[in-house]
């Protein structure tokens, strides 16, 4: 795989000086057009062997283009705060907006590779992590991101010669560290791990470009030209700036009108006399669980979805009443802001993932893509169809990192919803809760019902199962939510 990069490609200084001015001008023009149109963002990963000039290349690209529109990230060792959340969180948190270029020196590939080189994980673990990286990048590409990946390669002999040359020169000696020499001693392990990585993650959507790192002139021109060609090709497209989505088969239709929501017994009630004792019991139990010493080692993500007027807000208030306000956050999810629309869909949710010992409650969530965006046709079918897999992957990452994911669908009947709508219109302090959008959604009751059934079927997993809450009686729903939270936490303890 790396044979071509070890051939010793080179460009003499005179040819390099002739080529660079025109390349810089063209790159700047492409960047100006990227900023002006703001239809997509560019993510550039710079990876490779120690001594191949990765840092030099990053500096060159910032010199050749306008650094005001380049976000450069040297992703070093994860900090204590980074370890509080799943590994990809810190990369999600710095993804560039549309119109920007994100330049990553150190990426989601770096730490799995080094873990394998230092023997902290097995070959199968490395393969699993790299397959997860490939899914992550496919999601970015499907969201319109232009992902460019460069592996700057040196043979073992070339690497040794480069490190020795840098070490002899007093002006460059500081660039060679003990860690570089340690990695050189493990060259064969890194070579094998890199070969597996590039094989598993060199996809049609985001292929790896392997470039010799021996000659800086050749390296800079080759990578600069590739970036220019990729940006020009994408800028030449009309429309949203991404590939045309493939045709997808529709969801399996229901031919007997029998589905999971219709199986719920919405007549379930909690007597008024029994409600207050039960509320005190389960709020007290939840309070004790969240103050338990073991709670500091995990975090909790709670999702509240449901029909309009199903009582999500009331359920959330009963949960928060049992918690220390310093350790939870309620995130109300509405239409995305301009900042959120400028980035991949899940970015707006990744940014709110709590660190250990904290709870995040989402009043509506990432499931909007397969509910309101699907029914209201706010995104094409390809986007909401692929979202099921992306959401499952997202929640699996949370669960793997010790996050307890609890998801509630609060369900009410159509006639009960109408009663609550009319009550809200007639009550001054509740009138703000009812909007024209609620009435419009009601007209599409059957379409939303089908979307909910598909959502539950496709995203109720062992890591993050759905709890369906019969909510015609608010008291019953509130107790069921509290009881479920207690049981999920007790199961983890």
N, C-alpha and C positions, 0 to 999 in steps of 0.2 A: 504493500500500500504506500510506503514512504519512499520507494526506490527513486522516483523521479525527483523528489526534493533533495536527494543526496547526490545528485549529479554535479553540483557545483555551478549552477547558473550564475552569470555575472553580467553587469552592464558597466562599461567604462565611464569615467567621470565626465568626459566631454559629451557623450551621448545623453547622460543623465541630465546635465545642465541644459541641453537643448530641449529635452522632453518635458521637464517639470513646469515651465511657465504656462504652456498651453493646457496641461493637465490641471493645474491649479485653477486657471480661469474657468475651465469647463466644470470642475467640481463646485466652484462657487456659484456658477449660474444654475446648476442643478439644485444646489441647496437653497438658493433664493426662490426657485420655483416650488420646492418642497414646502418652504415656510409660507409662501403666498397662498398656495392651494390648501394646505393643511388637511389633506385627504387621508394620509397615512403617516406612520412614523417608521424610522429605521433603527433597528437594533443590531449593533455590530459587536461580535464576540471575538476577542483577541486571545488566543490560547496557543500553547506550544511548549517546546522544550526551554529550560532555563538557558540563558545566553543567546537565544535566537533573536533578541531585539524587540520584544513585545512592548516594553516601555518606550523605547525610541519611536516605534511606529505610532503609538498613541500620541506622542508629542508632535510628530510630523503631520498627522491627520488634523490635529487642532491648529497647526500652523497653516496648512493648506486651505482649510475652510474657516468659516466664521464661528469662533468658539462660543459666541453668545447663544447659538442655537444647537450647541452640542453639550450633552450632559455626560461627563466623564466619571466613571465609577471604578475606582480601584478597590475591588471587593476583597479585603483581607480576611483574617481569621474572624469567624463569627464572634460577636461580643456576647456578654451575658444576657443582654436584652434580646438579641437575635435568637438565642437558644430557648427563650421562653415560648417561641412560636414555631410552626413547621418551617423546615429549611427554605422553602421557596418564598416565604413571606417577605424576606428582605429584598428579594429581586422584584417581586410584585410591587413593593412599596416605592421603587425608584424607576418603574417603567416610564419612558418618555411619553409626552402627549403627541398627538398628531401634529406634523409639521416640524418635529424635533428629531435629532439623532441621539441615540443612547450608545455610548461607547463603553464597553465592559472589559476591563482588564482584570480577569478573575470573574468566574460566572458560576452558573448552576452545575457546570462540569468539574470545576476545580476540586471541590472537597471530596466527592466520591472517588475521583482519581487518586488523590493523595491518601485517602483512607485505605485504598487498595494497595498502594505502593508501600505504606507503612504497616500493612498487615492487620489493620483494624477491621476490615471486612473481607469476605470471601469473594471469589470470582462471580458466583451466582448473585450475590448481593449487589455487586457492581453492575451486572447486567440488568437487574431489576430497577436500579436507580436510573440507569441510562434510558431504559424503556419509558420510565415516567417522564424523563426530560424530553424525550421525543414526543410524547403526548402533549406536554406543556407547550412545546414549540408549534405543534400542529394547531393547537388552540389559538396561539398568537397569530399564526398565518391566516387562519380562518377569520380572525377578527380584522385582518387587513394589514398586519405588521409585516414589514420587509425585514426578514431575519437573514443576516450575512455572517457566516462563521469561518474564521481563518485559523488554521493550525500551522504555526511556523516551526518548521522541523530542522533538526540537526542530527547527524549521525553521532555515535558515541565519540568518535575521533574528532569530529568537527566541534562538538561541544567542549571537549577538553581543551582544544586549541584556543577556542574563543574565551573560555574562562581564564586560561593562563595569560592570554594577551591582555585582557582587561586588568588582571591582577598586577601585571608588570608596569602598567602606566599609572603614575601617581594621580593623574586627573580622573581616571576611571576605576581605580582600585576599590573605591567605596561601593561600586555597583555589584561587586561579587561578595556574597555572604557565605557563612558556614552552611547555611541551608542549601545554597546552590551546589556546593560540593557534596553534601549528603545526598541530594537528588542524583548527582552524577554517579555516585557509587551504586545507586539503585536504578541505573539507566535501563537495564533490561526489563525490570519489573514495570517501570513507567512506560516503556515502549510497548509491552504487551497489553497493558491496561489501556493505553491510548488507542491501540489498534482495535481492541474490542469496542471502545467507546465510539470511534469514528464509524465503525461498521454498523453499529446498532442505531446511530443517530444521524447518519448521513442520508437524509430523506430527500424525496423529490421537492418537497416544500422548502426545506432548509438544508441544502447540501453543504458539506465541508469543502473548503478550498485549502489544499495542502501546498504550502509555499516554502521554498528553501529560505532559511534564515542566515545563510553564510554571507551573502553579499547584500549590503543594505540598499544599494541602488536598485538591484533587481527586485528585492523585497518590496520597497516602497512603491516603485512604478507598477509592479504586478498587482498589488493590492489596491492602490489608488485607481487604476484603470478598471478593475473589477467592480469597485464600489460605484464608480461613475456609470458604467454600463448598466448595472442593476438599477440604479436610481433613474436613469433615462428610460429604461424599458418600462418601469412602473409608472413614471410620469406621463408616458405616451398613451396610457390607457385612459379611456373615458369612463365616467361613472365613479363609483366609490373608491376606486384604487385598489381593488382586490380581484382575485380570479372569479370567474363566473361559477356560481355554485352548481354542483351536479344535481340532476333530478333525483328525488328520493321517493321511495314508496310511502304511501299514506299510512297512518296508524291503523291497527286492526279495528275494523268497525264492530259495533255491538249490534247484533241482529235480533236479540230477544228483549232488548231494553232492560236487561238485568245487569246491575253493576254494584260496586262496593258501597257507594253512598246510599243507594236505595236499601241496602241491608241494615243500615243503622236504625236503631230504635229511638226515634226522636221524642218519644213520650216519657223517657226517663226523667225522674224528678228527685230533688232533695227537699224534704219538708223544711219549711221555714224554722220550725223548732229544732231541727237537727243541723241546720246550716251553721249557726254560730259556733257550737261546740266542735264541729268537724273543721271549720276554718281555723279556730284556735289550735286545734291538735296538729294539723298539717303545716300551718305556718310556723309553729314552734318547732316541729320536727325539721323543717327545712332550715330554719335559723340555726339549729344546733349542728346540722350537717355542714353548713357553709362556714361554721366556726371550728370545725374539727381540724386537727393538725394535718390530716391527710389531704384536706381540701387545698392546701397551699401547693401541692404537687400537681394539680390539674387545673384546667380551665373549662368553662362551660359556655356553649353557644346554644341559645334557645331560639327557635324559629316559630313565630306565630303567623299562620296563614288562615284564611277562612272566608266565608261569604261576607259580603257587606252587611254590617249590623249584627254580626254573629257574636260580638262581645270580646273581641281581642283586647281592646283597651282595658276593660274591666278585669279580665284575667291577668293581664300584666300588672295592674295595680295591686292585685292580691298577692302576686309573687313578690313584687318589690317591697311590700309592707313587711315581709319577713326577713329582708336582707339589710345589711349595713350599706348605706348609700355610698360609702367610699369605695366599694368593691364591685359595683355593677354599673352598666351603661345600657340605656335603652336607645336603640337606633331606629328611628322612624324612616321608612323607605318610601320615597315619592318618586316622581319623574326625575330622571338623571339630570344633574347640572351640566353646564358646558364643560367644566373640568372633568366630570365623569364620562361624558360622551366622547371626550378626546382620547380615551384609553380603552383597552379591552374590557368587556362587560364585567368580569368578575373582580376587576381592580377595586371597584367601589366597596366591595364586601371584604376582600382580603385586608384592606386598610384598617378595618374595625375588629379584626380577630384579637381577642384579649390575651394578655400574658397570664402566667400561672397565678392561680389564686383569685381570678376575676371572672365575672359573668357578663356576657354580651347578649342582650335580648333584641331580636330583630322583629319589629312590627312591620310585617311583610319583608320580603327577602329576595334572594337570587332566583326564587321560583317565579318571579314576575315574568321571566323570559318565556316560560312554558305555560303561563296562564294569560295574563292581560296582553302581553306582546303577541302571543299566538292568536288569541281570539280577536283582538282589535287590529290584527295584521300590521303591527308596528315593526315587525321584522319578517324577512322572508322565511318560508318553511325550513330551508336548510339550516338557518341559525337556531331556531327553537328545537329542531330535531336533534342536532348535534349537542344541544345544551344538556340533555339527559346524561350523556356520558361524561361531559365536563363537570357537571354538578356532582355526580357520584365520585369522580376522581378527586374533586375539591374536598368533599366531606371525608373521603377515605384518608386523605393527607392529614386532616384535622384529627381524626380518630387515632391514626398511627402515632401522632405526637402527644397523645394523652388528653385531647380535648373531648369532653362529653358533649355529643351533639343530640339535642332533644328537639323533635319537630312535631308541632301540633297543627292539625287542620280542624278548625271549629266549624261545625256544620249545623245549619238551621234549615227548616222547611221554607218553601216559597211563600206560603200564607203567613208564617210567622215573620218572615222578612218584611212583607207588606205592612203588617201590623206595627212593627218597629219603625219603619219609614214614616208612617203616618203619625206615630207618637212623637217622633223627633220634630216633624214639621209643626206640631201643635204645642210643643214645649219650648219656651223661649231659650232656656239655657242649653237645650240639646239641638237647637236648629242648625248650629254651625256644623254638626256632624253629617247632615244630609246635603248632598250636592246633585247637580244635574247629571254628573257622571254616574252616581249611584243608580239613578233611574235608567240611564242608558245601559248600564251593565245588566240590570234586571231583565231587560228585553232579550238579552242573550243568555238567559238562564241555562238552557239546554246545552249551548256551546261551552259555557264555563264548566258545567257538570262533566261533560266528556273530557275536557282538558284536565280537570282535577283527577278523574279516574286514571287517565294515562300517567299523570304525574306520580300518583301514589304507587301504581304498578311498576313504574320504571325506576323509581328512586327510593323506595323503601328497602333499605339494605340492612345487613346485620350490624354494620357500624353505625348506621343512622336511620333507624326505623321511624315510620310515621305513626303517630298516635291520633286516631280519629276521635273527636270529642263531640258527643251529642249535646248541642247547645241551645235547643229550644227553651230549656230551663237554665238560666244563667247560673243559679246556685250549683246545680249539678255539674255544669261545665267547669266552674272555678275549682270545685273540690277535686275533680278528676285531673285537672292540670297540676294542682299542688301535689296530689298523691303520686302522679306519674313522675314528677321531678324528684320527689323523695326516693322512690323506688330505684330510679336510674342512678342516683348518687350512692345509695346504699349498695347497689350491685357493684359499683366501682370500688367501694371501700372494702 
